[in-house]
Amino acid sequence: MELLDRFCIITNTEKDRNYRISGEIRDFFERHGKSCLITRDLPYDPAASDVKRTDVSKIPKDTECAIVLGGDGTFIQAANDLRETDIPMVGVNLGTLGYLTEIERQEMFPAFEKLMADDYKLEQRMMLHGALHYGGNRKFFGTALNDIVVSRGISGRMISVELMINGKYMDTYVGDGVIISTPTGSTGYNLSAGGPIVAPKVHAMIFTPVCPHSLNNRSMVIDASDEIELCIGRTKTEFADEAVVTLDGRLRLLLQTGDRMEIKKAKQETKILKLTDHSFYDVLKSKFHS
């Protein structure tokens, strides 16, 4: 690995108002002869098909590392924003829970010393690719580092979701919805819904029903090379089911009976630079006992 010289900072401005901490980090790198850009948030666009917070066009193409300040939500948003750039990321935790943002604020400068000394490990995390079809036409593409969730809509009525794997019908799930998670996302909503924890190096997708109206519906771990298709069914003959699909919690798209979502392993991966000796299991243990 080559020594890193060019950095950018992506900031959750609710946790770092006026970019005070970001400025301290920029000054630190510049004192060490490195270049460092503080990115600015994009204005919210309610008409946009994808929610982006970082203006990737303003990040120099030779940037070698992105420092992400915030919590895991900020990190996940940044991963989606940077998915086409191949820039590795380091997370500094300014939130309350950090599986992905491994560096605590009080530890960040010693960690950055290690980063500049080439003392880090590279992890590559799989992402999901989702293609949404309305009425048989492909209308939307999106990626997710954590999960893709299909849940009941505004009416609050339970929904019916048909599951197909590699074109073969598996089962129909009636309830509050379903979660398709990556191993990275397995400790999130998937875990809260009773799904299994899967180590991040495992290449798999986790399918978990949410409050299923059945006693025998369980989670399923699916090989990452397989393709999943979810189709919104019909629980009542007199009206269509209404559902919402979200990708990493940042997108909300309305669905109804007959709409379907194709989900598979994305071509893009999220690259994370690990600067501590804490394993996934160490972090898991500490979070469970916090």
Secondary structure as UniProt FT lines:
FT   STRAND          6..11
FT   TURN            13..15
FT   HELIX           17..19
FT   HELIX           20..31
FT   TURN            32..33
FT   STRAND          35..38
FT   TURN            46..47
FT   HELIX           56..58
FT   TURN            61..62
FT   STRAND          65..70
FT   HELIX           72..81
FT   TURN            82..86
FT   STRAND          89..93
FT   STRAND          103..104
FT   HELIX           105..107
FT   HELIX           108..116
FT   TURN            117..118
FT   STRAND          121..134
FT   TURN            135..136
FT   STRAND          137..144
FT   STRAND          147..152
FT   TURN            154..155
FT   STRAND          159..165
FT   TURN            166..167
FT   STRAND          168..175
FT   STRAND          177..181
FT   HELIX           184..187
FT   HELIX           189..192
FT   TURN            193..194
FT   TURN            200..201
FT   STRAND          204..210
FT   STRAND          220..223
FT   TURN            224..225
FT   STRAND          228..232
FT   TURN            237..238
FT   STRAND          242..247
FT   TURN            248..250
FT   STRAND          253..256
FT   TURN            257..258
FT   STRAND          260..274
FT   HELIX           280..288
//
